[in-house]
Amino acid sequence: MNIPTYRFNHDIDLFIIGDVHYGDNCCNRDLFRKAVNEVAKRHNAYWCSPGDLLNVAIPGGKSNPAKSMSLQDEQDELEKILKPIAHKCLGFVSSNHHHRVSRTIGYELDKNLSKIIGLPYLGALGIFNIVCEKCAYFAAMHHGVSGGKKKGGKVNSLDELEKLVPGANLYLEGHSHFYTTHNSTTIHIDKKRLLRSYQSATCVATASYLNYDNSYAEDKKYEPHPLGCAKITLFAHNPGNSNNKKIEVKLFS
């Protein structure tokens, strides 16, 4: 499978917009639109998604249909909101809420969202390359899997992604609704030159757009977490090996 490459002649801000759950009654839609508007108005702003843009509250699923919009209504509204920034999306991956449709009726929701809105669908595991001038940043993105209630499990999930796809500069996940970021360093063996070097990476789990009050998180005694999305700045002025690359991560809320 080819790895898509996006080239820019400047720094970029990459917004990691995931776990919106747009149809859920607890979705903070104003905050979501704030991120979309920020991407739309800034020339150097782009975005990607680790999934769960929709809530998908269907009969037989875990979400209560009485506390959510219909799937058709939330898909229609999401389309209107994301169409203006579809051309600035670098990719999105499949996710557990979206999987509910394919498991129930065999309808591939993510593939159809890609066609309807015009977003590049990367499958379950997305790998893409962002080149800012001469500085290349390889990113691996997955929705994530259950990491438990504690913070350590959510960090471990990111570390598992790093082991699955060694050598990337960015590891991106959602699912946990827990914003966290950390840096890691691994030893790389150059078998041809018989040398060893150090590979640095930035691991990021983005936040969500679900208010805590009256949500399933409150029902299940999960901790409340900050809302919003991770914003990653990739700098163009440090070409060379990975240790010279400059990455900054903040919460946009």
C-alpha positions in Angstrom: 0.0 0.0 0.0 1.4 3.4 -1.0 1.9 6.0 1.7 0.3 9.3 0.7 2.6 12.3 0.9 1.6 16.0 1.4 4.1 18.7 0.6 4.2 22.2 2.0 6.7 25.1 1.7 6.0 26.3 5.3 5.2 25.2 8.8 1.7 23.7 9.3 -0.7 23.3 12.2 -2.3 19.8 12.1 -5.6 19.6 14.1 -6.4 16.0 15.3 -10.2 16.2 15.3 -11.7 13.0 16.6 -14.3 11.6 19.0 -16.8 14.3 18.0 -19.8 11.9 18.4 -21.8 14.7 16.6 -25.2 13.2 17.1 -24.9 12.7 20.9 -27.0 15.1 22.9 -23.8 15.7 25.0 -21.7 16.8 22.0 -20.3 20.3 22.4 -21.1 21.3 18.8 -20.1 24.9 19.3 -16.6 23.9 20.3 -16.4 21.5 17.4 -17.4 24.3 15.0 -14.7 26.5 16.5 -12.0 24.0 15.5 -13.5 23.6 12.0 -13.6 27.4 11.6 -10.0 27.7 12.7 -8.9 25.2 10.1 -11.0 27.0 7.4 -9.7 30.5 8.0 -5.9 29.8 8.4 -3.8 29.0 5.3 -1.4 26.8 7.2 -4.0 24.8 9.1 -4.9 21.2 8.1 -6.6 18.3 9.9 -6.9 14.6 10.2 -9.2 12.3 12.3 -8.7 9.2 14.3 -12.5 8.5 13.9 -15.8 8.6 15.7 -16.9 11.8 14.0 -20.5 10.3 14.2 -22.1 8.8 17.2 -24.1 6.1 15.4 -26.8 5.4 18.0 -28.6 2.6 16.4 -30.9 -0.1 17.9 -28.9 -2.8 19.5 -25.8 -0.6 19.9 -24.3 0.7 23.1 -25.5 4.3 22.7 -29.1 5.3 23.6 -31.0 6.4 20.4 -33.2 8.5 22.7 -30.2 10.6 23.6 -28.9 11.1 20.1 -29.8 12.3 16.7 -30.7 9.8 14.0 -27.8 8.6 12.0 -29.1 10.3 8.8 -29.6 13.6 10.5 -26.2 13.7 12.1 -24.5 12.6 8.9 -26.3 15.3 6.9 -25.2 18.0 9.4 -21.7 16.7 9.6 -21.4 16.9 5.8 -22.4 20.5 5.8 -19.9 21.4 8.5 -16.9 19.5 7.0 -17.4 20.1 3.3 -15.7 23.5 3.4 -12.5 22.0 4.9 -12.6 18.6 3.2 -9.7 19.6 0.9 -7.6 20.3 4.0 -8.1 16.8 5.4 -5.0 14.6 5.3 -6.9 11.4 6.2 -9.2 9.6 8.6 -9.4 6.1 9.9 -12.2 3.7 10.9 -13.5 3.6 14.4 -15.6 1.6 16.8 -18.8 3.7 16.7 -18.7 3.7 12.9 -18.2 0.0 12.9 -21.6 -0.5 14.4 -23.2 0.1 11.0 -21.0 -2.4 9.1 -21.5 -5.1 11.8 -25.3 -4.6 11.8 -26.2 -4.2 8.1 -22.9 -4.5 6.2 -22.9 -0.8 5.1 -19.3 0.6 5.1 -20.0 3.9 6.7 -16.4 5.2 6.5 -16.0 4.5 2.8 -19.3 6.3 2.1 -18.3 9.3 4.3 -15.2 9.5 2.2 -17.3 9.7 -1.0 -20.0 12.0 0.4 -17.8 14.5 2.1 -14.6 14.1 0.1 -12.2 12.9 2.8 -9.2 10.6 2.2 -10.0 7.3 4.0 -6.9 5.5 5.2 -8.5 2.3 6.5 -8.0 1.0 10.1 -4.4 2.0 10.3 -3.4 5.2 8.5 0.2 6.0 7.6 1.0 9.3 5.8 3.9 11.6 5.2 4.0 15.3 5.7 6.9 17.2 4.1 7.4 20.8 5.2 10.1 22.1 2.9 12.8 19.5 3.3 11.6 18.2 6.7 9.6 14.9 6.4 7.3 13.8 9.2 5.8 10.3 9.0 2.6 9.8 10.9 0.9 6.6 12.0 -2.8 7.0 13.1 -5.2 4.5 14.6 -8.5 5.0 16.4 -7.3 3.2 19.4 -8.7 0.4 21.5 -9.9 0.1 25.1 -7.2 1.3 27.5 -9.2 1.0 30.7 -10.1 3.8 33.1 -6.6 4.7 34.3 -4.2 7.1 32.5 -1.5 4.4 32.2 -3.6 2.2 29.9 -4.2 5.1 27.5 -0.5 5.9 27.3 0.3 2.2 26.8 -2.1 2.1 23.8 0.0 4.8 22.2 3.2 2.8 22.9 1.6 -0.3 21.3 1.0 1.7 18.1 4.7 2.8 18.1 5.8 -0.9 18.4 3.4 -1.8 15.6 4.7 0.9 13.2 8.3 1.6 14.2 10.1 4.6 12.7 7.3 7.1 12.5 7.7 10.7 13.9 4.1 11.0 15.0 1.7 8.5 16.6 -1.9 9.6 16.8 -4.9 8.0 18.5 -8.4 8.9 19.8 -11.0 6.6 21.5 -10.0 7.3 25.1 -11.4 10.8 25.1 -8.2 11.6 27.1 -5.8 14.2 25.9 -2.2 13.3 26.5 1.2 13.6 24.7 4.6 12.3 25.4 7.9 11.9 23.6 9.8 8.7 23.1 13.3 7.7 21.9 14.3 4.3 20.4 17.5 3.0 19.1 17.7 2.4 15.3 20.2 -0.1 13.9 21.6 0.7 10.5 22.4 -2.8 9.2 24.1 -1.6 6.0 26.5 0.9 7.7 26.8 -1.0 11.0 25.8 2.1 12.9 23.2 2.9 15.6 21.2 6.1 15.8 18.4 7.4 17.9 14.8 7.8 16.6 12.6 10.4 18.4 8.8 10.3 18.2 5.9 12.3 19.5 2.9 10.4 20.7 -0.5 12.1 20.9 -4.0 11.0 22.1 -6.5 13.7 21.1 -9.4 14.8 23.3 -13.1 14.6 22.6 -16.2 16.9 22.2 -18.5 15.2 24.7 -19.6 17.3 27.7 -19.4 15.3 30.9 -22.8 16.1 32.5 -25.4 13.5 31.8 -23.0 11.6 29.5 -22.1 7.9 29.5 -18.8 8.9 31.1 -20.6 10.2 34.1 -22.8 7.1 34.3 -19.8 4.8 34.2 -17.8 6.9 36.8 -15.1 7.9 34.3 -13.0 11.0 35.1 -14.0 14.2 33.3 -11.3 15.3 30.8 -10.7 18.6 28.9 -12.6 19.0 25.6 -11.3 19.9 22.2 -8.6 18.5 20.0 -4.8 18.3 19.8 -3.1 20.8 17.6 0.3 19.8 16.3 2.7 22.3 14.8 5.2 20.8 12.4 8.1 23.1 11.6 9.8 23.4 8.2 13.1 25.0 9.1 15.0 22.0 10.5 15.8 19.5 7.8 17.9 16.5 8.6 17.5 13.5 10.8 14.6 13.0 13.2 16.4 14.5 16.1 16.5 17.8 14.3 12.8 17.9 13.7 10.7 20.3 15.7 7.2 19.3 16.8 5.0 21.2 19.3 1.7 19.9 20.7 -1.1 21.9 22.4 -4.8 21.4 23.2 -7.1 23.5 21.1 -10.3 24.2 23.0 
